Amino acid sequence: MAETGLLERLLPRPDRDPLGYAFARILEAVIEAVLALEFLERGFTRNAAGKAFVAWRALIAGLLALERERLLGILRGEERRWLLEKGVPRVPSSWLKPLSMLLERIGYTGLHGYTSVALDLHDYQYHGPDPDMALSRYRGRREAAADVVYLLSRLVEAVEAVEPRLREAGGWTGEHGEALGKLRERFRGGHAGG
């Protein structure tokens, strides 16, 4: 699989092609998750944490685009405009929790908690292990590695849950299947460890 080429493709614009954008972001999430596990296997825990965060953020972006119409149905006025102009296309890190909570309102249970783990991993990427836990929530790399695996296993579950919808909409490609297969293989083979 040529991950680099897939990640370098021009994204569809979410305002013009929300489904295409959702398909691309979900593929990105899976590929970034594979890369995170590869970093973890090589002992690069901080890099793995960063990739896990990027994978989770891409998943949230994909879900927001996939559920755009349902989300617009529960929002009003300025919230609707913000979601269309900033929330879906940019998925600001500082808004990941509220956006996850918004997705929970339409049935995506657990996203808020998993997003908290993703944000903790994002901090770890920059600050590394911190025995005092002042700058990072992880005292050592083993704790961070465990959360990388935990978060990515939840990502697999989320992608598997929306796979039928993506197939039905004609957006599940061979690339999606290959990337998800590679990710599942890493979990089955016990390679997803730190």
C-alpha positions as CSV (number, residue, x, y, z in Angstrom):
1,M,0.0,0.0,0.0
2,A,1.4,3.4,-1.0
3,E,0.4,5.3,2.2
4,T,2.3,8.4,1.2
5,G,0.6,8.8,-2.1
6,L,-2.9,8.3,-0.6
7,L,-2.2,10.8,2.1
8,E,-1.0,13.4,-0.4
9,R,-4.1,13.4,-2.5
10,L,-6.1,16.6,-2.8
11,L,-9.1,16.4,-0.4
12,P,-12.6,16.9,-1.7
13,R,-14.1,20.2,-0.4
14,P,-16.5,19.4,2.4
15,D,-18.9,22.1,1.3
16,R,-19.1,20.7,-2.2
17,D,-18.6,17.0,-1.7
18,P,-19.2,16.1,2.0
19,L,-19.4,12.4,1.3
20,G,-16.2,12.4,-0.8
21,Y,-14.6,14.4,2.1
22,A,-15.9,11.8,4.6
23,F,-14.5,8.9,2.5
24,A,-11.1,10.5,2.2
25,R,-10.8,11.4,5.9
26,I,-11.8,8.0,7.1
27,L,-9.2,6.5,4.8
28,E,-6.7,8.9,6.2
29,A,-7.6,7.9,9.7
30,V,-7.0,4.3,9.0
31,I,-3.7,4.9,7.2
32,E,-2.4,7.2,10.0
33,A,-3.4,4.5,12.5
34,V,-1.3,2.0,10.6
35,L,1.6,4.4,10.7
36,A,1.2,5.0,14.4
37,L,1.5,1.3,15.1
38,E,4.6,1.1,12.9
39,F,6.2,3.9,14.9
40,L,5.2,2.1,18.1
41,E,6.7,-1.2,17.0
42,R,10.0,0.7,16.3
43,G,10.0,2.2,19.7
44,F,9.1,5.7,18.7
45,T,6.3,6.3,21.2
46,R,6.1,10.0,20.9
47,N,5.8,9.8,17.1
48,A,3.2,7.0,17.5
49,A,1.2,9.2,19.9
50,G,1.2,12.0,17.4
51,K,0.1,9.8,14.6
52,A,-2.7,8.3,16.8
53,F,-3.9,11.8,17.5
54,V,-3.9,12.7,13.7
55,A,-5.7,9.5,13.0
56,W,-8.4,10.2,15.6
57,R,-8.8,13.8,14.4
58,A,-9.2,12.6,10.8
59,L,-11.8,10.1,12.0
60,I,-13.8,12.9,13.7
61,A,-13.6,15.0,10.5
62,G,-14.9,12.0,8.5
63,L,-17.7,11.4,10.9
64,L,-18.7,15.1,10.9
65,A,-18.8,15.2,7.1
66,L,-20.7,11.9,6.9
67,E,-23.3,13.1,9.5
68,R,-23.4,16.7,8.3
69,E,-27.1,16.8,7.5
70,R,-28.1,15.1,10.8
71,L,-25.9,17.5,12.7
72,L,-27.3,20.5,10.9
73,G,-30.7,19.3,12.0
74,I,-29.9,19.6,15.7
75,L,-28.1,22.9,15.4
76,R,-29.4,26.4,15.0
77,G,-28.1,29.7,13.6
78,E,-24.5,30.6,14.4
79,E,-23.7,27.0,15.5
80,R,-24.8,25.7,12.0
81,R,-22.6,28.3,10.2
82,W,-19.6,27.5,12.4
83,L,-19.9,23.8,11.8
84,L,-20.0,24.3,8.0
85,E,-17.3,26.9,7.8
86,K,-14.9,25.8,10.6
87,G,-15.9,22.6,12.3
88,V,-16.1,20.2,9.4
89,P,-13.3,21.5,7.2
90,R,-10.8,22.4,10.0
91,V,-11.7,20.3,13.0
92,P,-9.8,22.6,15.4
93,S,-7.9,20.6,18.1
94,S,-9.4,23.0,20.7
95,W,-12.9,22.0,19.5
96,L,-12.4,18.2,19.4
97,K,-14.2,17.6,22.6
98,P,-17.3,19.7,21.8
99,L,-17.4,18.2,18.3
100,S,-17.1,14.7,19.7
101,M,-19.9,15.5,22.1
102,L,-22.0,16.7,19.2
103,L,-21.5,13.4,17.4
104,E,-22.5,11.6,20.6
105,R,-25.8,13.5,20.5
106,I,-26.6,11.7,17.3
107,G,-25.6,8.2,18.5
108,Y,-21.8,7.9,18.4
109,T,-21.3,6.8,22.0
110,G,-17.9,7.0,23.7
111,L,-16.3,9.6,21.4
112,H,-15.9,12.2,24.1
113,G,-13.9,9.9,26.3
114,Y,-11.8,8.6,23.5
115,T,-11.2,12.1,22.3
116,S,-9.8,12.9,25.8
117,V,-7.3,10.1,25.3
118,A,-6.4,11.5,21.9
119,L,-5.7,14.9,23.4
120,D,-3.6,13.4,26.1
121,L,-1.5,11.6,23.4
122,H,-1.2,14.9,21.6
123,D,0.3,16.4,24.7
124,Y,2.6,13.5,25.1
125,Q,3.9,13.9,21.6
126,Y,5.2,17.3,22.5
127,H,6.2,16.8,26.1
128,G,7.2,13.2,26.3
129,P,7.1,11.2,29.6
130,D,6.7,13.3,32.7
131,P,7.1,11.6,36.1
132,D,5.5,14.6,37.8
133,M,2.6,14.7,35.3
134,A,2.8,18.5,35.0
135,L,3.1,18.6,31.2
136,S,2.0,15.2,30.1
137,R,-0.5,12.7,31.6
138,Y,2.0,9.9,31.1
139,R,4.7,9.1,33.5
140,G,6.5,6.8,31.1
141,R,6.4,5.5,27.5
142,R,4.6,2.2,28.5
143,E,1.5,4.2,29.7
144,A,1.5,6.2,26.5
145,A,2.0,3.2,24.3
146,A,-1.0,1.4,26.0
147,D,-3.2,4.4,25.2
148,V,-2.0,4.5,21.6
149,V,-3.2,0.9,21.2
150,Y,-6.4,1.5,23.2
151,L,-7.3,4.6,21.1
152,L,-6.5,2.9,17.8
153,S,-8.5,-0.2,18.7
154,R,-11.5,2.1,19.3
155,L,-10.8,3.7,15.9
156,V,-11.0,0.3,14.2
157,E,-14.4,-0.3,15.9
158,A,-15.7,3.1,14.8
159,V,-14.6,2.5,11.2
160,E,-16.1,-0.9,11.2
161,A,-19.4,0.6,12.5
162,V,-19.6,3.0,9.6
163,E,-18.2,0.7,6.9
164,P,-21.7,-0.5,5.8
165,R,-22.8,3.1,5.3
166,L,-19.7,3.9,3.3
167,R,-20.2,0.9,1.2
168,E,-23.9,1.8,0.6
169,A,-22.9,5.3,-0.4
170,G,-20.3,3.9,-2.8
171,G,-17.4,5.4,-0.9
172,W,-15.7,2.2,0.4
173,T,-12.9,1.5,-1.9
174,G,-10.3,-1.2,-2.2
175,E,-7.9,1.3,-0.6
176,H,-10.2,1.5,2.5
177,G,-10.4,-2.3,2.7
178,E,-6.6,-2.8,2.2
179,A,-5.8,-0.2,4.8
180,L,-8.3,-1.5,7.4
181,G,-7.1,-5.1,6.7
182,K,-3.5,-4.0,7.4
183,L,-4.6,-2.3,10.6
184,R,-6.6,-5.4,11.8
185,E,-3.6,-7.6,10.9
186,R,-1.4,-5.6,13.2
187,F,-3.9,-6.1,16.1
188,R,-4.4,-9.8,15.4
189,G,-0.8,-10.5,15.0
190,G,0.1,-8.9,18.3
191,H,2.2,-6.3,16.6
192,A,0.3,-3.5,18.2
193,G,2.4,-3.2,21.3
194,G,5.0,-0.9,22.7
